[in-house]
Amino acid sequence: MTALVIDLNADLGEGFGRWSLTDDERLLSVVTSANVACGFHAGDPSTMRRVCELAAERGVRIGAQVSYRDLAGFGRRSMDVPRRELADEIAYQIGALEVFARAAGARVAYVKPHGALYNRTVHDAEQAAAVVEGTLLAGGERRLPVLGLPGSRLHEAAAAAGLPVVPEAFADRAYTARGTLVPRTEPGAVVEDPDEVVARSLSMAVERVVTAATGERVAVPARSLCLHGDTPGAAGLAERVRRELVAAGVALEAFA
């Protein structure tokens, strides 16, 4: 990896039934990796199939965005799920998406937790181990990469199990001085100013740093940059971020 190579990922397929949230088609013309909701926090079989087909057509890598079973809370409520049960649910979600990825002529290329599960596995070794166990169970002989926060318990567990780890940064989320995400329950957790999102994206991709909410410059050795797809104007903002990165000489390449 050179200093000027980055993957762009976004959370896609986050509708359910008649309810639509993300502009999947437009975002799939921007990103290089697609985190596809697997039905536990959002998504349904038809949506999963459609997003996989579009991603495969455009050469976008397909990732399983696994979550707690929490449709009502969009996967943003932390849950105390026993390790074996959570591992089974992770494997179930990956397996479901793999059916549609294969049908589209592709494969599930990586795994990324969503929402509360993502944040929980930053510091909770037990829940992190469950995600890794489920990934191993679903992947079989394939060692699926795990996308997550650098230095997290999730990455520690994945690396110990022989799974590739991919460090990720967030263009539109505030950071603490420790390099973790400011909880969504706190003011300013989501960066809403488009100019600031673009500037932060360039800083993360080129300099590998971000300014924390408290003013410190924090190292973010990311190989992938997340652009949330569920915020207003997300597709247009993602297009702008991509243009600015390319103009700055950053190569956009999927990691998987």
C-alpha positions in Angstrom: 0.0 0.0 0.0 1.3 3.4 -0.9 0.4 6.6 0.9 -2.0 7.6 -1.8 -4.2 4.6 -2.2 -7.6 4.3 -0.6 -10.8 2.2 -0.8 -14.2 4.0 -0.6 -16.9 2.0 1.1 -20.5 2.8 1.9 -23.4 1.2 3.7 -25.9 0.1 1.1 -29.2 -1.8 0.9 -30.5 -0.2 4.0 -34.1 -0.3 3.1 -36.8 -2.8 4.1 -39.8 -3.8 2.1 -41.4 -0.6 0.7 -39.1 1.6 2.8 -36.1 2.9 1.0 -33.2 4.7 2.6 -29.9 4.6 0.6 -29.4 5.7 -3.0 -27.8 2.4 -3.9 -27.6 2.8 -7.6 -25.9 6.2 -7.5 -23.6 5.3 -4.7 -22.5 2.2 -6.5 -21.1 4.5 -9.2 -18.8 6.1 -6.6 -17.6 3.5 -4.1 -15.2 0.6 -4.6 -16.6 -1.5 -1.8 -20.3 -1.9 -0.8 -21.3 -2.9 2.8 -24.6 -4.6 2.2 -27.1 -4.9 5.0 -28.0 -8.5 5.6 -31.5 -8.2 7.1 -30.8 -7.8 10.8 -30.6 -4.0 11.0 -32.0 -3.3 7.6 -32.3 -4.9 4.2 -34.5 -7.7 2.8 -33.8 -10.6 0.3 -35.0 -8.6 -2.7 -32.9 -5.6 -1.8 -29.8 -7.8 -1.1 -30.2 -9.4 -4.5 -30.6 -6.1 -6.3 -27.6 -4.5 -4.7 -25.4 -7.5 -5.3 -26.4 -7.5 -9.0 -25.6 -3.8 -9.3 -22.3 -4.2 -7.5 -21.2 -7.1 -9.6 -22.1 -5.3 -12.8 -19.9 -2.3 -11.8 -17.0 -4.2 -10.3 -17.7 -3.1 -6.7 -16.6 -5.5 -4.0 -19.4 -6.9 -1.9 -19.1 -6.9 1.9 -21.5 -8.4 4.5 -22.6 -5.7 6.9 -23.5 -7.8 9.9 -25.5 -6.5 12.9 -27.3 -7.2 16.1 -30.9 -8.4 15.4 -32.4 -5.0 15.7 -34.6 -3.8 12.9 -36.6 -1.5 15.1 -33.4 0.3 16.3 -31.5 0.2 13.0 -28.8 -1.8 14.7 -27.8 1.1 16.8 -28.7 -0.3 20.2 -26.1 -2.3 22.0 -27.2 -5.8 23.0 -25.8 -8.5 25.3 -26.0 -11.5 23.0 -24.3 -14.7 24.2 -21.1 -15.4 22.2 -22.2 -18.6 20.5 -25.6 -17.2 19.6 -24.0 -14.0 18.1 -21.5 -16.1 16.2 -24.3 -18.1 14.7 -26.2 -14.9 13.7 -23.1 -13.5 12.1 -22.6 -16.7 10.1 -26.3 -16.6 9.1 -26.1 -13.1 7.8 -22.9 -13.7 5.8 -24.4 -16.9 4.3 -27.6 -15.2 3.3 -25.7 -12.5 1.4 -23.4 -15.0 -0.2 -26.3 -16.7 -1.9 -27.2 -13.4 -3.7 -23.5 -12.5 -4.4 -23.0 -15.9 -6.0 -26.1 -15.5 -8.1 -24.7 -12.2 -9.4 -21.4 -13.9 -10.3 -19.5 -12.5 -7.4 -18.7 -13.5 -3.8 -18.8 -11.9 -0.4 -15.4 -10.4 -0.2 -15.2 -9.1 3.4 -17.2 -8.6 6.6 -17.9 -5.3 8.5 -20.0 -5.0 11.6 -22.7 -2.3 11.7 -23.7 0.3 14.2 -23.7 -0.7 17.9 -22.0 -4.0 17.1 -19.2 -2.1 15.3 -18.7 0.2 18.3 -19.1 -2.6 20.9 -16.3 -4.7 19.2 -13.9 -1.9 19.5 -13.5 -2.6 23.3 -15.5 -5.8 24.0 -13.3 -8.9 23.5 -16.1 -11.4 23.9 -18.4 -9.8 21.3 -15.4 -9.3 19.0 -14.5 -13.0 19.3 -18.1 -13.9 18.4 -17.9 -11.8 15.2 -14.7 -13.5 14.2 -16.1 -17.0 15.1 -19.1 -16.3 12.9 -16.9 -15.0 10.0 -14.8 -18.2 10.2 -17.8 -20.4 10.3 -19.3 -18.7 7.2 -16.1 -18.4 5.3 -14.9 -21.9 5.6 -11.6 -22.2 3.8 -11.9 -18.6 2.6 -10.3 -16.2 5.0 -12.6 -13.2 4.7 -11.0 -9.8 5.6 -12.5 -7.9 8.5 -13.1 -4.2 8.0 -12.9 -2.2 11.3 -11.4 0.5 13.5 -7.6 0.3 13.8 -6.5 -1.0 17.2 -9.9 -2.5 18.0 -10.5 -5.7 19.9 -12.2 -6.9 16.7 -9.0 -6.6 14.7 -7.0 -8.2 17.5 -9.2 -11.2 17.5 -9.4 -11.4 13.7 -5.6 -11.2 13.3 -5.1 -13.9 16.0 -7.5 -16.2 14.1 -5.6 -15.6 10.8 -8.1 -13.3 9.1 -6.8 -10.3 7.2 -7.7 -7.0 8.9 -8.5 -3.8 7.0 -8.2 -0.5 9.0 -11.0 2.0 8.3 -11.7 5.7 8.8 -14.9 7.7 8.8 -15.2 10.9 6.8 -18.3 12.1 8.5 -17.9 11.0 12.1 -16.2 12.9 14.9 -13.2 11.2 16.6 -12.0 11.2 20.2 -8.3 11.9 21.0 -7.9 8.1 21.4 -8.8 7.5 17.8 -12.3 6.1 18.5 -15.6 7.4 17.3 -17.6 9.9 19.3 -20.8 8.1 20.3 -23.8 9.2 18.3 -25.6 10.1 21.5 -23.2 13.0 22.0 -23.5 16.4 20.2 -21.4 16.8 17.1 -20.9 13.0 16.7 -21.8 13.3 13.0 -20.0 15.9 10.8 -22.7 17.6 8.7 -20.8 20.4 6.9 -20.0 19.0 3.4 -16.8 21.1 3.1 -15.5 19.7 6.4 -16.3 16.1 5.3 -14.3 16.7 2.1 -11.4 18.2 3.9 -11.3 15.4 6.4 -11.4 12.8 3.6 -8.4 14.4 2.0 -6.6 14.6 5.3 -7.2 10.9 6.1 -6.3 9.7 2.6 -3.2 11.9 2.1 -1.8 12.7 5.5 -3.4 9.7 7.4 -4.5 12.0 10.2 -7.8 13.6 11.5 -8.5 16.4 13.9 -10.3 15.0 17.0 -13.3 16.8 18.5 -11.1 18.1 21.2 -8.5 19.5 18.8 -5.8 16.9 18.8 -4.4 15.5 15.5 -4.9 11.8 15.6 -3.3 9.2 13.3 -5.7 7.2 11.2 -3.7 4.6 9.2 -6.8 3.7 7.1 -6.9 1.6 3.9 -10.6 2.2 3.5 -12.7 5.4 4.0 -16.4 5.0 4.9 -19.0 7.4 3.4 -22.3 6.9 5.2 -25.2 6.3 2.7 -28.1 7.1 5.1 -27.5 10.8 5.6 -29.3 13.5 3.5 -27.4 14.3 0.3 -25.1 11.3 0.8 -24.7 10.4 -2.9 -23.9 13.9 -4.0 -21.4 14.3 -1.2 -19.8 11.0 -2.0 -19.4 12.0 -5.6 -17.7 15.2 -4.5 -15.3 13.3 -2.1 -14.3 11.0 -4.9 -13.6 13.9 -7.3 -11.5 15.7 -4.7 -9.5 12.6 -3.9 -8.7 11.8 -7.5 -7.7 15.5 -8.1 -5.3 15.1 -5.2 -3.6 12.1 -6.8 -5.2 9.5 -4.6 -5.8 6.1 -6.3 -9.2 4.5 -5.5 -8.8 0.8 -5.3 -10.7 -1.9 -3.4 -8.8 -3.7 -0.7 -10.4 -7.1 -1.2 
